[in-house]
Amino acid sequence: MRRLSLVFVALTLVGCDALRDAFSPRPEIGARANDQTLSVERLAEWAGTGKQVPLDPLAFSRLAHVWVDYALFAQALAAGQDLRDSATMTAAMWPLISQLKWERFHDRLTARDANLSTRQVDSAYQAGQVRLFQHILFQVAPNAPPATGARKRGQGGQLLSPPRPGGGGGALFARLAAQYSDDVGSKAQGGSLGVTGRGQYVQAFEDAAWQLPPGGVSDVVKSPFGYHIIRRPPLAEVRDSFRAGLADQAVLRGDSLYVDSLTLKRRIEPVGRAPDLVRAAVQDLDAARSSNRVLVKYRGGAFRVRDLVRWLAALDPSVVQALPRATDEQVNQFLKAIVQRQLLLEQADSAKVTLTAEDWQLLRAQHDSAIAILGSVLNLTPEMLRDSATTPEGRLRFAMPRVTDYMDRVVHGRARFFPVPPFLSETLRARARWSVDEAGVRRALERAQQMRAAADSLRGGAETPQMTPAPGPAPIDTTSGRRPR
């Protein structure tokens, strides 16, 4: 009886995973894609015989998911599926479609504000609530010696000697700005700073600029940036650019008001633990894809972890990399912005916003390019498959070794990694049976560790620095043995 108790304690100490493995057959399959399998031994060899893949479970799981993506892509080609059809393109290009749809909805919202009459432009200029200025900057660094500041001020004074630069009109001032100004951002536009309201410039510049009448030119004005000569062009010279600036101001003001009102009306508010949940999700995107944890509540719905993961796949990868280091306030603001965009897209759908013919041409070109690149890296095209065999089974036997060969070359650094785009991956997986076996992944990790240890012993224990694997996070739900929904 005492001996049985000791065995029980030992089993408790090794943990649930080891206990489960002890009473189950040793796994030999790391992943499945329909009827094709990735063996544990193959997965272990990819990592164990090279140094491109770190020896950790997450890296091995990601590698298995990359194999699933490419296996499903190759199988679709072998089965004769047209991956360039409209339905596949629409699903795969969701991020760009969403962006274009928002732009068209935005155009509709702002068209009225941007269409200003001549009378409105003239009235706005006369009112003076917003103004347009030109300037010539003689830049002086904060730590520059007094002699440098005096020399720069003298250069400004020379330009103000008769005839003053404003006396020849805007054309003369623009030429002088292009020749002498140290403000790279404005000199190419004749020194123009665009249409702005009060409070946009440093105080010394602001005080001098807003005293100028139309056509007026300031004396040399000192600011923290150096010395300026400022001019306020008369309306006749700048009516078109002033109109464009007013339209931009109206659009920006309208955007801000519209989004703010949306936030208030829908009561968009992140939950208390939202930043921690976001950081945890970013660290393990695979597990987060099926999480129903609420991040943001709003009137009429909620934004969950799984929704965030889908959006992250549509954003620049740098966003994902930055989130773990962001403050709680930054994460909450990011979540609000994402929820706002999602609600705006829902409004665009309700308003029946459609894309233009040019939009669809762009989508078609980008989707076709991605399909062509994937076929190129696998050295696999529909034409090659048709010539390789007369039956689907024969074409599949031709296609799958191409996947294995490409993966071999990637993990050994002999080929550049080009991932299957996330939303194309999601589309392919929704049509297939696939799984990643976590027990098989653990077994592959054990075998790879043994392989590396043996290889290191033959080299006398020399270590080679590990590299971050090229494959990114798995594109969709990692639940083994279940078809994604």
Buried (B, 14 or more C-beta within 10 A) or exposed (E): EEEEEEEEEEBEEEEEEEEEBEEEEEBEBBBBBBEBBBBBBBBBBBBBBBBBBBBEEBBBBBBBBBBBBBBBBBBBBBEEBEBBEEEBBBBBBBBBBBBBBBBBBBEEBBEEBBEBEEEEBBEBBEEEEBBBBBBBBBBBEEEEEEEBBEEBBEBBBEBBEEEBBBEEBBEBBBBBBBEBBBBEEBBEBBBBBBBBEEEBBEEBBBEBBBEBEBBBBBEBBBBEBBBBBBBBBBBEBBBEBBBBBBBBBBBEEBBEEBBEEBBEEBEBBBBEEBBEBBBBBBEBBBBBBBBEBBBBBBEEBBBBBBBBBBBBBBEEEEBBEBBEEBEBEEBBEBBBEBBBBBBBBEBBEEEEBEBEEEBBEBBBEBBEEBBEEBBEBBEBBBEBBEEBBEEEEEBBEBBBEBBBEBBBBBBEEEBEBBBBBBBBBBBBBEBBEBBBBBBBBBBBBBBBBEBBEEBEEEEEEEEEEEEEBBBBBBBBBBBBEEEBE
